[in-house]
Amino acid sequence: MTVGASESTQVERILHAVDALIFDMDGVLYRGNTPLPHVRELLAELDRCGIPYAMVTNNSTRTPVQYADKLAGMGITTPPERILTSSLVTRAWLEQHYPRGTRIYVVGMTALEDALFGDGYFTPAGIDAEVVVSGADFSLTYEKLRLATLAIRRGARYVATNPDKTFPSEEGLIPGSGAIIAALTAATDVTPVVLGKPEPTIMLQAARLLGVEPSQVLAIGDRLDTDVLAGRRAGFRTALVLTGVTTLADLQDAELLPDLVLPDLQPIVAQYRGAPA
């Protein structure tokens, strides 16, 4: 897929209408540990032009510092303060709704546990939990599902970091947080409160971080059902890159379409490369 003259004009029009960019990470900046094309060039052009940007991810398996380190290992330099994860959004939501000392059981990785328990505000628990929180978990066991099921069936509220059924890796699509939601919902008959994209909370938080109004943001993602929908709900303009989950075939019958559909980030690089600093 290439970008023709009319598409290039559309890219130019959209970029002239926005003051900041917000990127999804998996499937936009990298797949697994492999950087995707034109990422370094685009970030360099944004820095040269003074365009603010942030990175948001539904993936709760790393902290912002760990994500910054991962990006650095791929030659992509960005401070952790530019990175928002669903773990941070979940922590903020829980703090709004539950007092200090609330007992929480986590089905997830260390990064999610650190976000919830790192400062001692909430208390780790087992089947006596008042809240069960699930996210992506690469070390998922039956025991974790068993404890979570028992806690929810005893009355714990169920909260999930995000609904992504899969996310992209070098080998292909692998199970994500939504796959764990499916298992726990089947075992408990309880539907969780779902945070992260496609809910707009994380996107609006990123816009506030950048100091821009939602109408001045372009959200760039690889999934219609999360990235584009969350951007639309937040009042952003949206761009879909075909380097992750959503394919051209998926767009044929889609009810929700982004403002831009691009093969990768190169058309955006090209527009900013011609812009004055």
N, C-alpha and C positions, 0 to 999 in steps of 0.2 A: 504494500500500500504506500503510495506517495501522496504528497500534498500538492495539489495543483494551484493555479493562480487564484481561483475563487476561494479555495480553502485558505490560502496564504493571506488573502485580504481579510477573511473572517478572523484568523488568528491575530492579525494586526489590530483589527477593530476591538476585539475583546481585550487585548493587552493594554491598549490605550485607555480603556474604560476602568481599569483596576489599578490599585496602588500597592497591592501585596499578593503574594502567592502562598498557599498552604498545600503541602504535599502529603499524600499518603506515602507509606514507606515500602512495605512488602509489595512487590509487583510494579512499583513506580521507580524507586531508587535502586532496588536490588532484588535478586531472587536468591534466597538462602544467604550464601556468603559471596555471591557474584554480583558486582555492580552492573547495572543496566546501562545501555548506551546513553551518552551525552549528559549524564548527571553532573560530572565535575565541570564540564563546560558551562552548563546552565547556572550552577551556583556561582561560578566565577563571574559570569556576566551580570548576575543579580547584584553581587557585591560591587562590581565596577559601576553599575548604574545606580547604586544606592536603593535598590528595591528590597523592602523587608520581606522575609519569608519565615515560615515555621513548618515543622514536620509533625504530623499526627498519625498515630497508629492504634488500631484496635488490639494489636498484639500486646498481651500483658506479661510476656515471658522475660522481658528485660527492663531494667531501670533506664531513665534518660542517660545516665552516665555510661551504662553498658552499651546503649545504642550508639552514643557518640564514639565509644571505643571501637565498636563494630564498624562504623562508617570509616573511622580513621584507618582501620586495617584494610579497607578497600580504596584508600587514597582520597576519601571524601571527608573534609574537615568541617565540622559544625559544633558549636558549643551545646552542651546538654540542655541549657536554658531554652533552646529553640525547639525542644522535643517534648511533646505531650503524649502520654500513653493512656490507655483505658484504665490501667491501675490507678493512676492519679485521679482520674475523673470519678472512679468508683469510691476512692477514699473520700473525696470531697463530698460526694452524695451521701455516703454513710454518716459523715460528720454532721451534715445538716439534719439528719433524721434520727440519729441515735446518740445517747450520751456517752461520756467517757466510761470505760469499763465494760461496755457491751461485749458479750461473748460471741466470737465469730469462728466458724470452721471454714477453712479454705481448701478448695480443690483447684490447685494451680501451682505455679512455679515460685521460686524464691523471691523474684521481683515483686510479685503480687503480695506475698506475705510481708516483705519489707515495707511496702507502701501502707499496709494496714496496721502492722504491729511495730514498725521500726522505732516509733517514739513512745510506745507504751500507752497510747490513747485507748486502743481497743485491746481485748484480751483473747488470746488463742483458746479454742475450746474443741470439744469433740461432739458426742451426740447430745450434750447439754447446751449446744450453741443456741443463741437467740437468732442468729443470722448465718446462713450458708452462702458463701461467695464462690462462684466458679469462673475460671478463665481457661485459656489454653494450658494444657499440662502434658509435657513430653514424657513424664514419668508416671502417667496415670496407672493406677492399680485398681483391682476390684475392691480392695479394702477401702480406698478413698471413696469410691462410689457407695459402698455399703454404709460407711459412717455418715456421709452426706444425706443419703436416703433416710436413714433412721432419724437424723436430726430434723429434717424437713417434715417427716411424718409425725414427729413429736411437737410440731408447731413452729419451728424456725422459719423465718422469712427467707425466701430464696432470691438471691441477686446474682446476675451474671454480668461479667465485664463487657461482653459483646456477643453478637449473634453469628459471627462468621463461621459457617459450616466447614470451610476449608481455607487454607492460605497457600500461596505458591512457594515451592522450593525448587532447587536445581533438578530434582528427580520428577517433579510434577506436583499436583495438588495433594496436600496431606490434611488429616483431620484438624479442625480448629475448635475454638470454644463452642461453636454451635453444635458440634457433634457430641460434646459432653452435656450440653443442655438437653439434647434429644434423649440421651440415656437417663438423665435424672428426671426429666419430665415423664418418661415412660414408667419409671420406677415409683414415682410419687403422685402422679396426676396433678402436679403443681406447675404452673407456668411462672417463670421468674420475672422479676423486674429486670429489664435488660438496659444496660448503659452502653456507652460507646456508640459509634456509628451503626445504624443510620439515625440514631437520635442526634440532634444538633448540638448537644451540650459541649462536646469536645471541640467542635469547630468554632463555636462562639467564644469559648475560652481562648482558643488560639488567636482569634481576631482581637480580643481584648489585650492579649499579650503583645500583639504587634501595634496596637494603638490605632486601628482602622475600623471603619464602619463595615458591616457585613456586605453592603452593596459594592464595596471597593475591593472585594477579595475574589480571586480565582482559585477554586479548589481543584487540584489535579489528582485523580485517582485511577484505579484499574478495575473497580467494581461498580456496576450500576446499582446494586441492591444496598450497598453501604456508603461508598464514597460520594457518588453522584446524588443519591437520595439525601444523605446528610447535608451535603452542600446546598442542595435546593431548599431543604427545610430551614437552613440557617440564613437563607437570603443571599447566598453567594452565586456568582457565575461558576460554571463547572466545565471541566475538561476531562475526557476519558482517554487514557493511553492504552494501547492494545498490547501491553507488555506483561500483563498479569492474568487475571481471571476471566474477565469479560472478553468475548471474541466478536468479530464482525457478525457472525451468524447469530449471536445472542441479541444483536440489535434489531434484527429483522422484525420481530414481533414484540419488541419492548414498548411498554406504555410510557416509560420515563426515558427521555433522551437528554444528553448533556448539550451544552452550548457548542462544544468542540469535540470531535473525535479525531485522534491523532495516532499515527503508527508508533511513535515514541516521543521523546522530548525535543528532538532536533528542530522542528518548526518553531518552537518557542525560543530556542537558542538563537536561531537565525534572526528572529525579530529583534531580540535584545542586542545582538551583535551589531546591528546597524544603528542602534540608538546612541545618542551622545551620553557621556558620563555626567 
